[in-house]
Every structure is written in C-alpha cells, then in structure tokens.
Amino acid sequence: MSSQKGNVSRSRPQKYQNTTAFKNNKYVTSAQIKRANAKVHDGVCQRCKDVLEWKVKFNKYKPLVQPKTCVKCLQKSVRDAYHVICKPCALSLELCAKCGKKEDIVIPLGAEQQTNECEVQDVCPRRDRQRRKEEEEDNDSDFDLDGDLDSDSDRDIIANPNLKEQPTEQQKSASPITTGQKKLESQLELLDTDPDKDSVPDISSVKIN
C-alpha cells in the first residue's frame, strides 16, 4: 500500500506468502480451543460471522468469564463473547446480536440446539444397534459353549476341575456284565487247556449193587 494520499488499494499480493495455513490446535489442544472450534455463531449477520470465525481461526477468540449487560433489556444476559445484545432481545427485535444492526441473519437463533438434537438422535440408534449386536454375539458364544459340552457332568467338571467324572447309569449296568463275561471266557479257556481232563474216570458204566 502506497503512502500517497487517497491511495488505499494495492495491486500486488503480500511479499511473504505462507506455505502452510495456520492451525490453532496444532500445538495447543485445550478444551477452550475445542469449544471455540465447535461453536456455531448464530444470530449474527454475515460480516460479524466472518469476524468471529477469523478470531477463532487465528486463536484470537476469548470467551466471556461472566455475563455482560444487554444494551436493550439492561440485564446481564449476554453470554456470548463480542455480543452486545442477548439472544431473546435479538430474536424479538430481529437485530444482529453483535453489531446491533438490522441485517440479514445468516444462521437463525436456535440452530445450534437443533444441530445437537439431530446429532443425539443420530447417535442413539447407532448405540442401540451396537448394543444389540454385542448381545447377539454373547448369545452365540454361549450357544457354542453349550454345544461343545456333551452332558451336565462335563459342565460340572469345567466348573469344578477337582470333581472326577462319574460313570453314567448305562456304564454302571454294563460294567458287571462285561466283567462276568470276561471271567467266564477265561475259565472256559482253562478247561480247554487242562491236561488232566482225560484222566477223569467215566462212571456212567459202573453198576451199583
């Protein structure tokens, strides 16, 4: 810009161009910066909205510590930084809450609340679906565990490793028969291999007086 009187325009760009854009949360990630970046500037005109966004972008936005006095109702009801009119007065008088002029409002008052409600309504169904999916997975895992177990005794053994496996009723009824059969077979084998079996006299031909 020239120092010539009345020359307020400049045709050339700035001398030192920035290679990367400035990020307000690159080195400092405080809760204040996060709230400022997520804030919706509603109830203001386009020029005031650009000013507030510039302050947030370059980390110049300073939130209020305590409420300010509204210039219309004279009550301490201004809770947004750089605003001079409270939201109820700006809504009723249709004025910009920052400059106090009757300009076109870019974002109407209450849009931030509607946005939060939409986000909550969008998040709740997703949480419900995730919870139902986890419950179904738990039920499937329980079903697979029951399928791997053959009987109640197996579950008891898993619950109590010191508990020995008890034979079933079918095993109890079958075990004596199997043992008796084995004993009988062993005795028959001994009789077949006994050398004194032929020396036993035949008393069928002996006459009794």
ZAMARGU-4260 file (C-alpha; in steps of 0.2 Angstrom, whole numbers, plus 5000, padded with zeros to 4 digits):
<rodrens>
0) 5000/5000/5000 | 5007/5017/4995 | 5008/5032/5007 | 5000/5043/4994 | 4985/5052/5000
5) 4969/5043/4995 | 4978/5028/4988 | 4970/5014/4998 | 4971/5000/4986 | 4986/4988/4982
10) 4988/4978/4966 | 5002/4967/4971 | 5000/4952/4984 | 5009/4951/5000 | 5028/4949/4999
15) 5030/4934/5010 | 5017/4920/5006 | 5013/4907/5019 | 5017/4889/5013 | 5006/4881/5026
20) 4990/4888/5034 | 4989/4892/5052 | 4981/4879/5063 | 4975/4885/5080 | 4975/4867/5088
25) 4992/4861/5081 | 5002/4863/5097 | 4989/4868/5110 | 4974/4856/5112 | 4965/4863/5126
30) 4946/4862/5130 | 4944/4880/5127 | 4950/4879/5109 | 4939/4864/5106 | 4924/4873/5112
35) 4928/4888/5101 | 4931/4877/5085 | 4914/4868/5088 | 4904/4884/5092 | 4890/4889/5080
40) 4889/4908/5078 | 4871/4910/5076 | 4860/4926/5077 | 4873/4937/5069 | 4875/4945/5051
45) 4887/4939/5038 | 4900/4952/5042 | 4900/4948/5061 | 4900/4930/5057 | 4916/4932/5047
50) 4924/4942/5061 | 4920/4929/5074 | 4926/4915/5063 | 4943/4924/5059 | 4945/4926/5078
55) 4943/4908/5081 | 4953/4903/5066 | 4969/4913/5072 | 4966/4909/5090 | 4960/4927/5095
60) 4943/4922/5102 | 4942/4925/5120 | 4926/4918/5129 | 4917/4928/5142 | 4921/4924/5160
65) 4904/4931/5167 | 4889/4938/5158 | 4888/4955/5150 | 4874/4968/5151 | 4862/4968/5136
70) 4860/4986/5128 | 4842/4983/5125 | 4835/4975/5141 | 4849/4981/5153 | 4850/4963/5160
75) 4866/4953/5162 | 4860/4940/5150 | 4874/4941/5136 | 4883/4925/5137 | 4892/4925/5120
80) 4909/4934/5118 | 4909/4950/5107 | 4890/4951/5108 | 4880/4967/5114 | 4863/4960/5113
85) 4856/4945/5122 | 4848/4931/5112 | 4830/4934/5117 | 4831/4953/5113 | 4840/4949/5096
90) 4826/4937/5092 | 4812/4948/5096 | 4819/4964/5088 | 4827/4954/5073 | 4844/4963/5076
95) 4861/4956/5074 | 4867/4951/5092 | 4885/4958/5089 | 4883/4974/5079 | 4865/4978/5084
100) 4860/4982/5066 | 4845/4976/5057 | 4854/4965/5045 | 4850/4948/5037 | 4854/4934/5050
105) 4864/4920/5042 | 4861/4907/5055 | 4845/4909/5065 | 4845/4908/5083 | 4842/4890/5090
110) 4851/4882/5075 | 4864/4876/5087 | 4852/4867/5098 | 4843/4859/5083 | 4860/4853/5077
115) 4864/4845/5094 | 4847/4837/5095 | 4850/4829/5077 | 4867/4823/5082 | 4859/4815/5098
120) 4845/4807/5088 | 4858/4800/5075 | 4870/4793/5089 | 4856/4785/5099 | 4851/4772/5085
125) 4869/4768/5082 | 4871/4764/5100 | 4856/4754/5101 | 4862/4744/5086 | 4879/4741/5093
130) 4871/4735/5110 | 4860/4723/5101 | 4875/4717/5090 | 4885/4714/5106 | 4871/4705/5114
135) 4869/4693/5099 | 4887/4689/5099 | 4886/4685/5118 | 4872/4673/5114 | 4881/4665/5100
140) 4896/4662/5111 | 4885/4654/5125 | 4877/4643/5112 | 4893/4637/5105 | 4899/4633/5123
145) 4884/4623/5127 | 4886/4613/5110 | 4904/4608/5115 | 4898/4601/5131 | 4891/4583/5129
150) 4882/4582/5146 | 4879/4591/5163 | 4893/4582/5170 | 4905/4590/5158 | 4899/4607/5163
155) 4901/4602/5182 | 4919/4596/5178 | 4923/4613/5170 | 4916/4622/5184 | 4925/4611/5197
160) 4941/4603/5190 | 4943/4593/5206 | 4927/4584/5203 | 4930/4567/5195 | 4919/4561/5181
165) 4906/4549/5187 | 4900/4534/5176 | 4883/4535/5169 | 4869/4523/5173 | 4872/4514/5156
170) 4890/4512/5160 | 4886/4506/5178 | 4874/4492/5171 | 4885/4487/5158 | 4901/4485/5168
175) 4896/4470/5179 | 4890/4460/5163 | 4906/4464/5154 | 4917/4458/5169 | 4907/4442/5171
180) 4909/4438/5153 | 4927/4440/5154 | 4928/4429/5169 | 4918/4415/5161 | 4928/4416/5145
185) 4944/4414/5155 | 4938/4399/5164 | 4932/4390/5148 | 4950/4393/5141 | 4957/4385/5156
190) 4946/4370/5155 | 4950/4368/5136 | 4969/4368/5140 | 4968/4357/5156 | 4980/4341/5154
195) 4970/4331/5167 | 4954/4332/5159 | 4955/4315/5150 | 4961/4306/5166 | 4944/4309/5174
200) 4936/4291/5175 | 4919/4288/5166 | 4907/4282/5180 | 4892/4280/5168 | 4896/4261/5166
205) 4898/4257/5184 | 4884/4246/5192 | 4878/4250/5209 | 4873/4234/5220
</rodrens>
